[in-house]
Amino acid sequence: MPTRIALYRALAEAQYADKQDVITGVATDHTTTTVKDTAELLYSSGDANAYDYKYVYLEAIKQHARVTEAGYAGSTGILSLSGTVTDAPAVVTGTAANVSTTATTLTDTDESMTVDEWIGYTVYAGGQTLDVTSNTATVLTGTGGWSEGGSGPGAVVWTVGTRYVISGDPPRVLRQALGHVLRNMYEPSFFPLSLWVVPGDNNDFEGTLSDGFAALNSTLTQETTIVRNGAASAKVTALADDGYLLARVTSQSNTFGVSENKQYYTAASVYVKQGDDAELRVTNVQDASATIENATSDEPNWMDLIFSFTPPSGCEQIAIRLISTTNEDIVYWDDFQVWAPGRQVYSLPSWVTRPAQVIDVRAFPRGTTGPASDNDFRSNEARSEPLPWGF
């Protein structure tokens, strides 16, 4: 989703497109009472009154001021401001000599900048921009990369300054309008319905993984490329045979309380690196972690591991393991859940605070049996089905 400041720019451009020539840009420099842009605002025949009393918001310093009457000097690209804003660091304008760029940096070995003085500012070079997140004496870095992508413009003349937005209304008005829209906008997302919502609302592995799962004999990292639903999954690399994740019910407990001789179900989606193996296992805490039931897969595509289990007599707690079977096996997990037949009340993630946020509750029919024939089923073979629900 775009950042709030990106939405602010877009709103200004839509609102004032037919009212003024320049709405957004990158300042070549600014002082306490002026803003200068020799790219967008430089226009020798510009009307001195074109921006009278407009508001100029300077992103790097998060301040604004109004343009004075007849405050536009098109021949120099300068707007004069009626208020006082914080001055920029000493202006830096580099020649093309000794300049090089990468996907996230601009280096100029002729410069001697103060470390991190340009954080929040923007490099303008060869018609491209790079929002600065850090700098050394000679290197400006922007982790988001260049506006046109790729490795940047190369050896070109460059400058660094603040992004600005010129608007006919106070910045506060635009921010309030954005806030009103954002507060009432919900991006549809799936969350696996479960008897236990692991800490951090992390049944879907979208949050901080260590909040909901403990890694035993394995390393746990968040994966954003191999994903079943949402934007992330859990990548588990075994450091020994049976390296696994242990699902947590609280930040201090890795065991789930159950009723003996009552039927439950558990499920998770799994993707296994070619040649490796995965297992979803439910164990009996009161019986030295003996296996109650399990499911396995070795498929290098998304499969659903689903099975029912019944805690035997004397079993009061279970543990659920998401296992990479052999040392160095790599397995990806998504959408972990537990449910019970006839259960009508389920916990919801903490970010659901109002009934209006719940669009629907749906079931995904189990697919055909997978190659392992061990409680593994093919994903996405049938459309979801609505379930009756209410609060």
N, C-alpha and C positions, 0 to 999 in steps of 0.2 A: 504494500500500500504506500502511496506517496507520503512524504513527510508533511507536517503541517505547514512549513514554510513554502514547500512546493505548491501546496494547495492555495496558499495565500497569493503566490504569484499568479497562478492560473485564474483565480477569482478576479484579481485586478485586471488581467489581460482581457477577460471576458466582459467585465463591467465597463471598462473605459476605452475599448478598442476603437469606437467611433468618436471619441472625444479628444484624444491627444495622440501625437505621433509616437512618442517613446513612453513605454510603461515600465519595462524592466531592462536592466543592463548591468554591467560591471564597471564600477568607477575606476578611472585611471588613478585618481587620488581624491582625498577629501580632507578639508581642514575643519576647524570648529564652526565655520560659517559658510562653507562652499562644498559643492560636489562637482567633480570634473570627470567627464567621460568623452574621450576623444574618438571613440568608436561610434556610439549611438547618438550622442548629443551634438556632435560637431556638424554644424550646418550654417554656412556663412550667411544665408538669407533668412535665418530663423527669426521669427517674431519675438521680440523681447518680452512680450506679455503672454506668450503661449502657455506658460506654466504658472501664471500668477496665483498665489495662495494655494497651490497644490501641496500635498503632503509627500515628503520624501522619507521613506523608511530605509535605514541602512542596516543590512542584515548582520554584518560582522560585529557591530557594537550594540545592536538591538535598540536603536534610538531613532527618533524621527524629528523633523522640523518642517516648517512651511517655507515655500519659495516666496521671496519678496516681490513686491510689485515691480514689473519690468526687470525681473531678476534673472532672465535667461540671456546669456551671451553665446549665441550660436557660433560665432567665429572662433571661440576658444573651447566650446563644449562645457561651459561652467554654469551651474545654477547657484545663485546666492540665496542663503537661508536666513530667515528672520530669527530663528532660535539658535542656541549654541549646542553643539554636539561634541562628543569626545573626538579629539584629533586622531588621525591614523598614524601608525609608525612612519618613520622616514621613508619617503617614496622610493620604490625600487623599480627601475625600468632597465631591463637587460638587453644588450645587443645580441645578434645571432651568434657571434663568435663564442666558442667554448660552451655552447648550449647543447644539451642532449635531453631526450625524453624517453621514458618507458611507459608502460600501461598506467602506472600510478605515480610517476614522479617527473619533475623537471629539475635538471641539474645545470647550474651555471658556475663554473669554477672561478669566474672573475668576481663573484659576489662575496660578501662577508656579513651575512645577516645574523641578527640576534636569534638564538635558538628559540623556536616556538612562538616568535612574535607575530607570525602570520596565521596562527590557528583561527579558523572561522572566516578567513578572507579567501579570495578566489584569484587564481592565475588566469590571465587572458593572453592567449598566444596563438597566432595563426588562425584566428576565428574559432578556436576551441577554448573551453574553460575546464579548470580543475579546482575543485573545492578543497582547500588546504586543511589537513588534519594534524600535521606536524611539519616542522622544518629544522634543518641544521643550518650551518653557515652558508652552505652552497646548494642544498637540496631541499626542494619543496615537495611534500608528499600529500597525495589525496587518495585515501583508501577506496573511494568510490570510483576512481578512474576518470578518464577524460570524457567530455560530453559527447564526442563522436566515437568513442570506443577506440580500440586498437592501441598502438604504442605512442599515441600523441603526435603533435605536429613536427617534431624534430627540431633542427637548428633554426629557430626563427626569433624575431624580436618579440619580447614579452614584457608584461607588466603584472603587478599584483595589486588588487584593491578589493573593495567590498561590493557585493551585489546590492542593488537598490531597487525599490519599487516606488513608482510615482502614482499617487491615487488622488481622486477628487474628494474622498472621504477620509476621516481620521483612521489610522490603522486599527484602532480599537473597534470601530464599526465593522471592518472586514473580519477581524478575529472573532467578534461576537456572532457574525453570520455563519462563519465556519464552525464554530463551537455548537451552534444550534443544530446544524445539519449532522455533524459527527455524533452528537449525543443521541440522535434518533436514527442512526444508520447501523444496521447489523449485517455483517458479512456472513452469509450462510456457511456453516462448518459442521462437520460430523464430530460427534464425541461418542465413544463406545459406552453404551449403558452397562453399568456394572454394580453388583452388590457392594463392592469396595472401590472407591475412588482413591487411588494411591496418592500420597502426599505430593503437593504441587500440581494437582489436577493432571497427572502425567500418564494416564492410561494410554494416551495416543503418542507419547514420547515427543511432544512438541516443546516442553519446558526443560528445566534443568534436570537432567537424567538422574543425578544422584539424589534428588528429592524423593523419587518414588521407587528406586531400585538400587540394590547393593550388588556390586560386581565382585564375584569370588573366583579366583584363579583365572581372571579374564580382564581385559581392558574394555572400557565402555566409552564410546564416542557418539556424538550426534551426526547422523548422515542426512544430507539434503539432496542427494542425487537419486539413490535407490529408495523410493518412498511409495507406500501403498496409498495412504490418504494424508491430506494436509501437506505440511512443508518439511516434515522430518520423520526419521525413524531412528531406531537404536542399532548401532553397529557394535557387535560383540565379538572380540577376538580372543580365543582361548589361549591361556598361558600354560595350560596343562590339560590332560584329558578331563572331560566333564567340567570345563570352565563355564560359568553360568551367571545369569542375573537372578537375584532373589527379589521377588516383588514385596514391597512393604505395605503394611496397612496403616502404620504411623511412622514418623521419622525415627522412632526408637524400636519398632517391632517389625520383624519379618515373618510373623505368623498370623494366620487368619482363624478366628474362632468359628467353629462349625457345630452343627448338631449331628450326633452319630446316627447312622442308618437313614439319613435324609439325602435325597438325590440333589446334586448340583451339576452345573456345567461350567466348563472354562474354555476359552478360545483365545487365539492370537494369530496374527498373520505373520508369515515367515518367508524369507528369501535367503537361499543358501548359495554361497560361492561355489562355483563348479568344483566337484570332487569332495566337498565337505558335507557335514551332517549336522542336523539340528533336532532337538527334542524339547517338547513341552511336558513337564512332569509334575504331578501332584504327589506330595509325600506326607506321611503320617508322623507328626512331631512326637506323639506319645509312643511310637514304635521305632525309635532310632532312625527316623527318616526313611522308613520303608516305602516303596513306591505303591501308591493306591491305583493310579492309572497314568498313562502317558500317550503321546503321539509323536511321530517322527516324520522327517522329510529330508531329502537330499536334492531338491529341485532348485535350479538356478532361475527361478521365477517365483512370483508371489503365490503361496499356497495358504489355505486356512487350516490350522490345526484345531480341531473341535472334538470334545468328548465329554460324556457324563461320568461322574464318579460319585460313589457313596462312601462316606467315612465309616469305617467299621466300628463295632462296639469298642468303647474305650478311647476312641479318637475324639479329642476335643479341639485340636488345632491342626491346621495343615500349613505347609509351605509350598509355594509354587515356583518352580525353577524354569528359566528359559535358557536352554543349554546349547553350547557349542561342543559337540561330542568329543572331538579329538584335539590334542594340542595343535595350536595354530589355525584351527578351523575358524572361518569368518561367517557370521550369521547376522542377518538384519531382521529386526522385529518391529511390528507395528500393531496398534489397536488390541491391547490386552484387556480381557474382561472375564467376569464370573457372574453367573446368574443361577436362579433356582426355579423349577417349575411351580407355577401357581403364585409366585411372588409378585405382588402388585405395587410395592413401594420400593423405589430405588433412589440412591443418592445422586445428586447432580453436582457437576463441577462448581467451584465457588464463584466463577464468573457469571453463572446464571443466577440473577438476582430478581428477575421479574418473569411472570408467566409469558408475557409478550415476546420474550427472547426465544422461546421454544417454538419452532416452526412446525415440527412434526416428529413423531417417533416411528421408526421404520425397522423392519426386519429384512435381512439379506438371506435368501434361501441358501441352504448348503449346496455346494456344487457336487459334481460327480467324484467318486472315490479316486484319490491320487495314486501314483505309481507305487508308493510304499505300502498301500493298503493297511495303514496303521493310524487310523483316525486323521488322515490327511485328505483334504478336499480341494478341488480346483476353485480358484477365486473368480468372481465376476462372471459367472455363467448365466445368471438370471437377474432380472430387475428386482429392485427392492419392493417390499410390500408394506402398506400402512398398517399400524397397530392402533387399537383404541387406547386413548391416554387422557389423562386429566390430572388436576392437582387436588 
